[in-house]
Amino acid sequence: MKKLEVFLFASLLLLWGGHSLAEHPKVMDLPPDLDLSAEQVQKVEKVRLKAQRKAIKLRADLKLARLDLRELLQSDHPNKTAIYKKLDQIGALRTKLEKTHIDARLEICNLLTPEQRAKLQEIERGLQKRHHRLEGRRLPPPPPCWPPPLPPQPPELR
């Protein structure tokens, strides 16, 4: 019975899979209303590319780990310890993927002026309200562009 429970649980995890926000490049798109300078556009694109490269690698590792898990589950004598270890690895990869998105978002927010950040938050609130009306349910407020911009780092720390 335990073998069946572990198999079902792990199979559901594989099927559900959960998609990270970092998997969707559109999430980091900024509305044209922000009037970004040419320099800001260039820096934002650099952040996006860096985040996308990292996300691609993490998603590939995640797919391989899920494949390994499937193999472990289909074994004649599934090893519960190995299965749980693989599940922990999958969880860690998903967390890294989410952190990649958050890091990129914060880095992009730090490139914006206070006025641009305020305008972005206003736009996101409007999108949330529209989504709320369409879905008929309450959603959490959009994440703010925080912390405030960091002071420039000395060249030796970069």
CNS distance restraints for C-alpha pairs under 8 A (distance, minus, plus):
assign (resid   1 and name CA) (resid   5 and name CA) 6.35 0.50 0.50
assign (resid   2 and name CA) (resid   6 and name CA) 6.18 0.50 0.50
assign (resid   3 and name CA) (resid   7 and name CA) 6.14 0.50 0.50
assign (resid   3 and name CA) (resid  78 and name CA) 7.41 0.50 0.50
assign (resid   4 and name CA) (resid   8 and name CA) 6.08 0.50 0.50
assign (resid   5 and name CA) (resid   9 and name CA) 6.06 0.50 0.50
assign (resid   6 and name CA) (resid  10 and name CA) 6.06 0.50 0.50
assign (resid   6 and name CA) (resid  80 and name CA) 7.70 0.50 0.50
assign (resid   7 and name CA) (resid  11 and name CA) 5.95 0.50 0.50
assign (resid   7 and name CA) (resid  73 and name CA) 6.05 0.50 0.50
assign (resid   8 and name CA) (resid  12 and name CA) 6.13 0.50 0.50
assign (resid   9 and name CA) (resid  13 and name CA) 6.37 0.50 0.50
assign (resid  10 and name CA) (resid  14 and name CA) 6.25 0.50 0.50
assign (resid  10 and name CA) (resid  69 and name CA) 7.96 0.50 0.50
assign (resid  10 and name CA) (resid  73 and name CA) 7.74 0.50 0.50
assign (resid  10 and name CA) (resid  87 and name CA) 7.94 0.50 0.50
assign (resid  11 and name CA) (resid  15 and name CA) 6.17 0.50 0.50
assign (resid  11 and name CA) (resid  70 and name CA) 7.78 0.50 0.50
assign (resid  12 and name CA) (resid  16 and name CA) 5.89 0.50 0.50
assign (resid  13 and name CA) (resid  17 and name CA) 5.78 0.50 0.50
assign (resid  14 and name CA) (resid  66 and name CA) 6.65 0.50 0.50
assign (resid  19 and name CA) (resid  23 and name CA) 6.77 0.50 0.50
assign (resid  20 and name CA) (resid  24 and name CA) 7.52 0.50 0.50
assign (resid  20 and name CA) (resid  94 and name CA) 7.24 0.50 0.50
assign (resid  20 and name CA) (resid  97 and name CA) 6.54 0.50 0.50
assign (resid  20 and name CA) (resid  98 and name CA) 5.87 0.50 0.50
assign (resid  21 and name CA) (resid  27 and name CA) 6.80 0.50 0.50
assign (resid  21 and name CA) (resid  98 and name CA) 6.65 0.50 0.50
assign (resid  21 and name CA) (resid 101 and name CA) 6.47 0.50 0.50
assign (resid  22 and name CA) (resid  27 and name CA) 7.53 0.50 0.50
assign (resid  22 and name CA) (resid  51 and name CA) 7.82 0.50 0.50
assign (resid  22 and name CA) (resid  52 and name CA) 7.55 0.50 0.50
assign (resid  22 and name CA) (resid  55 and name CA) 6.48 0.50 0.50
assign (resid  22 and name CA) (resid  97 and name CA) 6.29 0.50 0.50
assign (resid  22 and name CA) (resid  98 and name CA) 6.18 0.50 0.50
assign (resid  22 and name CA) (resid 100 and name CA) 6.65 0.50 0.50
assign (resid  22 and name CA) (resid 101 and name CA) 4.58 0.50 0.50
assign (resid  23 and name CA) (resid  52 and name CA) 7.93 0.50 0.50
assign (resid  23 and name CA) (resid  55 and name CA) 6.69 0.50 0.50
assign (resid  23 and name CA) (resid  56 and name CA) 7.95 0.50 0.50
assign (resid  23 and name CA) (resid  59 and name CA) 7.99 0.50 0.50
assign (resid  25 and name CA) (resid  29 and name CA) 7.13 0.50 0.50
assign (resid  25 and name CA) (resid  48 and name CA) 7.90 0.50 0.50
assign (resid  25 and name CA) (resid  52 and name CA) 7.35 0.50 0.50
assign (resid  28 and name CA) (resid  48 and name CA) 7.36 0.50 0.50
assign (resid  28 and name CA) (resid 104 and name CA) 7.96 0.50 0.50
assign (resid  28 and name CA) (resid 105 and name CA) 6.76 0.50 0.50
assign (resid  30 and name CA) (resid  34 and name CA) 7.51 0.50 0.50
assign (resid  30 and name CA) (resid 120 and name CA) 7.97 0.50 0.50
assign (resid  31 and name CA) (resid 120 and name CA) 7.75 0.50 0.50
assign (resid  32 and name CA) (resid  36 and name CA) 7.67 0.50 0.50
assign (resid  34 and name CA) (resid 116 and name CA) 5.63 0.50 0.50
assign (resid  34 and name CA) (resid 119 and name CA) 6.90 0.50 0.50
assign (resid  34 and name CA) (resid 120 and name CA) 7.09 0.50 0.50
assign (resid  35 and name CA) (resid 116 and name CA) 7.96 0.50 0.50
assign (resid  36 and name CA) (resid  40 and name CA) 5.74 0.50 0.50
assign (resid  36 and name CA) (resid  41 and name CA) 6.10 0.50 0.50
assign (resid  36 and name CA) (resid 112 and name CA) 7.98 0.50 0.50
assign (resid  37 and name CA) (resid  41 and name CA) 6.22 0.50 0.50
assign (resid  38 and name CA) (resid  42 and name CA) 6.25 0.50 0.50
assign (resid  39 and name CA) (resid  43 and name CA) 6.23 0.50 0.50
assign (resid  40 and name CA) (resid  44 and name CA) 5.95 0.50 0.50
assign (resid  40 and name CA) (resid 111 and name CA) 6.59 0.50 0.50
assign (resid  40 and name CA) (resid 112 and name CA) 7.55 0.50 0.50
assign (resid  41 and name CA) (resid  45 and name CA) 6.12 0.50 0.50
assign (resid  42 and name CA) (resid  46 and name CA) 6.29 0.50 0.50
assign (resid  43 and name CA) (resid  47 and name CA) 6.33 0.50 0.50
assign (resid  43 and name CA) (resid 111 and name CA) 7.69 0.50 0.50
assign (resid  44 and name CA) (resid  48 and name CA) 6.17 0.50 0.50
assign (resid  44 and name CA) (resid 108 and name CA) 5.90 0.50 0.50
assign (resid  44 and name CA) (resid 111 and name CA) 7.51 0.50 0.50
assign (resid  45 and name CA) (resid  49 and name CA) 6.12 0.50 0.50
assign (resid  46 and name CA) (resid  50 and name CA) 6.21 0.50 0.50
assign (resid  47 and name CA) (resid  51 and name CA) 6.15 0.50 0.50
assign (resid  47 and name CA) (resid 104 and name CA) 6.25 0.50 0.50
assign (resid  47 and name CA) (resid 107 and name CA) 7.29 0.50 0.50
assign (resid  47 and name CA) (resid 108 and name CA) 6.99 0.50 0.50
assign (resid  48 and name CA) (resid  52 and name CA) 5.98 0.50 0.50
assign (resid  48 and name CA) (resid 104 and name CA) 6.87 0.50 0.50
assign (resid  49 and name CA) (resid  53 and name CA) 6.07 0.50 0.50
assign (resid  50 and name CA) (resid  54 and name CA) 6.35 0.50 0.50
assign (resid  51 and name CA) (resid  55 and name CA) 6.02 0.50 0.50
assign (resid  51 and name CA) (resid 100 and name CA) 6.18 0.50 0.50
assign (resid  51 and name CA) (resid 101 and name CA) 6.97 0.50 0.50
assign (resid  51 and name CA) (resid 104 and name CA) 6.19 0.50 0.50
assign (resid  52 and name CA) (resid  56 and name CA) 6.01 0.50 0.50
assign (resid  53 and name CA) (resid  57 and name CA) 6.47 0.50 0.50
assign (resid  54 and name CA) (resid  58 and name CA) 6.24 0.50 0.50
assign (resid  54 and name CA) (resid 100 and name CA) 7.32 0.50 0.50
assign (resid  55 and name CA) (resid  59 and name CA) 5.96 0.50 0.50
assign (resid  55 and name CA) (resid  97 and name CA) 5.99 0.50 0.50
assign (resid  55 and name CA) (resid 100 and name CA) 6.89 0.50 0.50
assign (resid  56 and name CA) (resid  60 and name CA) 6.22 0.50 0.50
assign (resid  57 and name CA) (resid  61 and name CA) 6.28 0.50 0.50
assign (resid  58 and name CA) (resid  62 and name CA) 6.03 0.50 0.50
assign (resid  58 and name CA) (resid  93 and name CA) 6.50 0.50 0.50
assign (resid  58 and name CA) (resid  96 and name CA) 7.56 0.50 0.50
assign (resid  58 and name CA) (resid  97 and name CA) 6.37 0.50 0.50
assign (resid  59 and name CA) (resid  63 and name CA) 6.14 0.50 0.50
assign (resid  59 and name CA) (resid  97 and name CA) 7.61 0.50 0.50
assign (resid  60 and name CA) (resid  64 and name CA) 6.30 0.50 0.50
assign (resid  61 and name CA) (resid  65 and name CA) 6.13 0.50 0.50
assign (resid  61 and name CA) (resid  93 and name CA) 7.54 0.50 0.50
assign (resid  62 and name CA) (resid  66 and name CA) 6.16 0.50 0.50
assign (resid  62 and name CA) (resid  90 and name CA) 6.15 0.50 0.50
assign (resid  62 and name CA) (resid  93 and name CA) 6.17 0.50 0.50
assign (resid  62 and name CA) (resid  94 and name CA) 7.37 0.50 0.50
assign (resid  63 and name CA) (resid  67 and name CA) 6.16 0.50 0.50
assign (resid  64 and name CA) (resid  68 and name CA) 6.20 0.50 0.50
assign (resid  65 and name CA) (resid  69 and name CA) 6.16 0.50 0.50
assign (resid  65 and name CA) (resid  86 and name CA) 6.90 0.50 0.50
assign (resid  65 and name CA) (resid  89 and name CA) 7.38 0.50 0.50
assign (resid  65 and name CA) (resid  90 and name CA) 6.25 0.50 0.50
assign (resid  66 and name CA) (resid  70 and name CA) 6.18 0.50 0.50
assign (resid  66 and name CA) (resid  90 and name CA) 7.09 0.50 0.50
assign (resid  67 and name CA) (resid  71 and name CA) 6.32 0.50 0.50
assign (resid  68 and name CA) (resid  72 and name CA) 6.24 0.50 0.50
assign (resid  68 and name CA) (resid  86 and name CA) 7.67 0.50 0.50
assign (resid  69 and name CA) (resid  73 and name CA) 6.13 0.50 0.50
assign (resid  69 and name CA) (resid  83 and name CA) 6.45 0.50 0.50
assign (resid  69 and name CA) (resid  86 and name CA) 6.17 0.50 0.50
assign (resid  69 and name CA) (resid  87 and name CA) 7.45 0.50 0.50
assign (resid  70 and name CA) (resid  74 and name CA) 6.15 0.50 0.50
assign (resid  71 and name CA) (resid  75 and name CA) 6.38 0.50 0.50
assign (resid  72 and name CA) (resid  78 and name CA) 6.01 0.50 0.50
assign (resid  72 and name CA) (resid  79 and name CA) 7.25 0.50 0.50
assign (resid  72 and name CA) (resid  82 and name CA) 7.57 0.50 0.50
assign (resid  72 and name CA) (resid  83 and name CA) 6.39 0.50 0.50
assign (resid  73 and name CA) (resid  78 and name CA) 5.72 0.50 0.50
assign (resid  73 and name CA) (resid  83 and name CA) 7.24 0.50 0.50
assign (resid  74 and name CA) (resid  78 and name CA) 7.16 0.50 0.50
assign (resid  78 and name CA) (resid  83 and name CA) 7.56 0.50 0.50
assign (resid  79 and name CA) (resid  83 and name CA) 6.17 0.50 0.50
assign (resid  80 and name CA) (resid  84 and name CA) 6.11 0.50 0.50
assign (resid  81 and name CA) (resid  85 and name CA) 6.10 0.50 0.50
assign (resid  82 and name CA) (resid  86 and name CA) 6.14 0.50 0.50
assign (resid  83 and name CA) (resid  87 and name CA) 6.18 0.50 0.50
assign (resid  84 and name CA) (resid  88 and name CA) 6.16 0.50 0.50
assign (resid  85 and name CA) (resid  89 and name CA) 6.31 0.50 0.50
assign (resid  86 and name CA) (resid  90 and name CA) 6.22 0.50 0.50
assign (resid  87 and name CA) (resid  91 and name CA) 6.15 0.50 0.50
assign (resid  88 and name CA) (resid  92 and name CA) 6.15 0.50 0.50
assign (resid  89 and name CA) (resid  93 and name CA) 6.24 0.50 0.50
assign (resid  90 and name CA) (resid  94 and name CA) 6.23 0.50 0.50
assign (resid  91 and name CA) (resid  95 and name CA) 6.18 0.50 0.50
assign (resid  92 and name CA) (resid  96 and name CA) 6.23 0.50 0.50
assign (resid  93 and name CA) (resid  97 and name CA) 6.22 0.50 0.50
assign (resid  94 and name CA) (resid  98 and name CA) 6.31 0.50 0.50
assign (resid  95 and name CA) (resid  99 and name CA) 6.11 0.50 0.50
assign (resid  96 and name CA) (resid 100 and name CA) 6.08 0.50 0.50
assign (resid  97 and name CA) (resid 101 and name CA) 6.62 0.50 0.50
assign (resid  98 and name CA) (resid 102 and name CA) 6.35 0.50 0.50
assign (resid  99 and name CA) (resid 103 and name CA) 5.87 0.50 0.50
assign (resid 100 and name CA) (resid 104 and name CA) 6.21 0.50 0.50
assign (resid 101 and name CA) (resid 105 and name CA) 6.15 0.50 0.50
assign (resid 102 and name CA) (resid 106 and name CA) 6.12 0.50 0.50
assign (resid 103 and name CA) (resid 107 and name CA) 6.03 0.50 0.50
assign (resid 104 and name CA) (resid 108 and name CA) 6.02 0.50 0.50
assign (resid 105 and name CA) (resid 109 and name CA) 6.10 0.50 0.50
assign (resid 105 and name CA) (resid 145 and name CA) 7.86 0.50 0.50
assign (resid 106 and name CA) (resid 110 and name CA) 6.18 0.50 0.50
assign (resid 106 and name CA) (resid 145 and name CA) 6.47 0.50 0.50
assign (resid 106 and name CA) (resid 146 and name CA) 6.77 0.50 0.50
assign (resid 106 and name CA) (resid 147 and name CA) 7.58 0.50 0.50
assign (resid 107 and name CA) (resid 111 and name CA) 6.67 0.50 0.50
assign (resid 108 and name CA) (resid 112 and name CA) 6.90 0.50 0.50
assign (resid 109 and name CA) (resid 117 and name CA) 6.72 0.50 0.50
assign (resid 109 and name CA) (resid 145 and name CA) 5.35 0.50 0.50
assign (resid 109 and name CA) (resid 146 and name CA) 7.34 0.50 0.50
assign (resid 109 and name CA) (resid 149 and name CA) 7.58 0.50 0.50
assign (resid 110 and name CA) (resid 145 and name CA) 7.67 0.50 0.50
assign (resid 110 and name CA) (resid 148 and name CA) 6.87 0.50 0.50
assign (resid 110 and name CA) (resid 149 and name CA) 4.54 0.50 0.50
assign (resid 110 and name CA) (resid 150 and name CA) 6.91 0.50 0.50
assign (resid 111 and name CA) (resid 149 and name CA) 7.45 0.50 0.50
assign (resid 112 and name CA) (resid 116 and name CA) 5.65 0.50 0.50
assign (resid 112 and name CA) (resid 117 and name CA) 5.97 0.50 0.50
assign (resid 113 and name CA) (resid 117 and name CA) 6.22 0.50 0.50
assign (resid 114 and name CA) (resid 118 and name CA) 6.19 0.50 0.50
assign (resid 115 and name CA) (resid 119 and name CA) 6.18 0.50 0.50
assign (resid 116 and name CA) (resid 120 and name CA) 6.04 0.50 0.50
assign (resid 117 and name CA) (resid 121 and name CA) 6.22 0.50 0.50
assign (resid 117 and name CA) (resid 145 and name CA) 6.36 0.50 0.50
assign (resid 118 and name CA) (resid 122 and name CA) 6.23 0.50 0.50
assign (resid 119 and name CA) (resid 123 and name CA) 6.18 0.50 0.50
assign (resid 120 and name CA) (resid 124 and name CA) 6.13 0.50 0.50
assign (resid 121 and name CA) (resid 125 and name CA) 6.11 0.50 0.50
assign (resid 121 and name CA) (resid 142 and name CA) 7.30 0.50 0.50
assign (resid 121 and name CA) (resid 144 and name CA) 6.56 0.50 0.50
assign (resid 121 and name CA) (resid 145 and name CA) 7.64 0.50 0.50
assign (resid 122 and name CA) (resid 126 and name CA) 6.34 0.50 0.50
assign (resid 123 and name CA) (resid 127 and name CA) 6.30 0.50 0.50
assign (resid 124 and name CA) (resid 128 and name CA) 6.13 0.50 0.50
assign (resid 124 and name CA) (resid 142 and name CA) 6.34 0.50 0.50
assign (resid 125 and name CA) (resid 129 and name CA) 6.21 0.50 0.50
assign (resid 125 and name CA) (resid 141 and name CA) 7.13 0.50 0.50
assign (resid 125 and name CA) (resid 142 and name CA) 6.52 0.50 0.50
assign (resid 126 and name CA) (resid 130 and name CA) 6.29 0.50 0.50
assign (resid 127 and name CA) (resid 131 and name CA) 6.07 0.50 0.50
assign (resid 128 and name CA) (resid 132 and name CA) 5.89 0.50 0.50
assign (resid 128 and name CA) (resid 139 and name CA) 7.24 0.50 0.50
assign (resid 128 and name CA) (resid 141 and name CA) 7.49 0.50 0.50
assign (resid 128 and name CA) (resid 142 and name CA) 7.46 0.50 0.50
assign (resid 129 and name CA) (resid 133 and name CA) 6.28 0.50 0.50
assign (resid 130 and name CA) (resid 134 and name CA) 6.30 0.50 0.50
assign (resid 131 and name CA) (resid 135 and name CA) 5.97 0.50 0.50
assign (resid 132 and name CA) (resid 136 and name CA) 5.45 0.50 0.50
assign (resid 132 and name CA) (resid 137 and name CA) 5.57 0.50 0.50
assign (resid 132 and name CA) (resid 138 and name CA) 5.91 0.50 0.50
assign (resid 132 and name CA) (resid 139 and name CA) 6.68 0.50 0.50
assign (resid 133 and name CA) (resid 137 and name CA) 7.44 0.50 0.50
assign (resid 153 and name CA) (resid 157 and name CA) 6.33 0.50 0.50
assign (resid 153 and name CA) (resid 158 and name CA) 6.76 0.50 0.50
assign (resid 154 and name CA) (resid 158 and name CA) 7.01 0.50 0.50
